[in-house]
Amino acid sequence: MRKKLSELAIGETGLIVGVEGEGRIRRRLFDMGVTPGASILVRKKAPLGDPVEITIRGYELTLRKEEAALVVVELDGGND
């Protein structure tokens, strides 16, 4: 099942399958390691969902909700 990173619940894991958007925001996400094929874990979310803290490539990364909405994730099988 595919979802936007901003829609994932705390504790959900998945594989990044795409990054939408263009220009500076897309380049910024790529520079931070948010690229197709990377595994992620949603660690924390603020009460209103902004920001979102994830673990990716062995480090913690915090993204704004609008940035997380650009990342398409394929959920791991056990978390549907």
N, C-alpha and C positions, 0 to 999 in steps of 0.2 A: 504494500500500500504506500502510495506517495503522498507526502504532506509538505507544507512549507515549514521551515524550521521554527517560525514564530508560532505554529499551531501545536508543536510537540509539548507533551507534559513532562514534568520533572521525572528524571529516571529513564526516559525513553532513549533508545539508541538507534542509529541508522547509518546509512551510507549516503554521502552527498552524490546526487546524480546530475545536478545542474545548478548553475548560478545565473539568474536572470539579471536584467538591468544592463546598463551600458556605461561607457565612459569611466569617469573617476571612481565612482562607487564600486563598479565591477572590478577594476584594477586594484582598489584598496582591499577588497575581500580576497582576491587572489594573492596579494602580497602578504596577507595575514595567514595564508595557508588554507583558506576556505575554497577548496578546489574539488572537482568531481573525483570520486574514488576515495576521499578521506572519510574515515569513521568518526562519528561524533556521539557524545553523550550529553544530554541536557542536565546540568548540575543544579542550577537555581534559576528562579524567575522572580522578578519583583511582583508585588501584588497586582499591578495592572498590566503585567506582561512586558514591561520595559524598564530595564534591560533584561537580556537573557544571557546567562553564563553557561558556556559549553566547554567540554574537554575535547580537544582536537589535536592530533599529532603530538600527544604527550604533554600539552600545556593547557591552561585555562584561558579562555578568551571570552570577553564580554561584548555583546553586540546590541545595538539599538534594535527596537522592534521592527522599524522600517528596513533595516539591513537584513535581519533574520527572515523577513518576508520574501526576500529575493532568492533565498537558498531552498532548493527542492531536495528533499530527503526521501530515500526509500527506507522504510522502517524495517528493523530486524524482525524475522518471523514470529518470535515469541511475544511481541509487544502490540499485536493488533487489537 
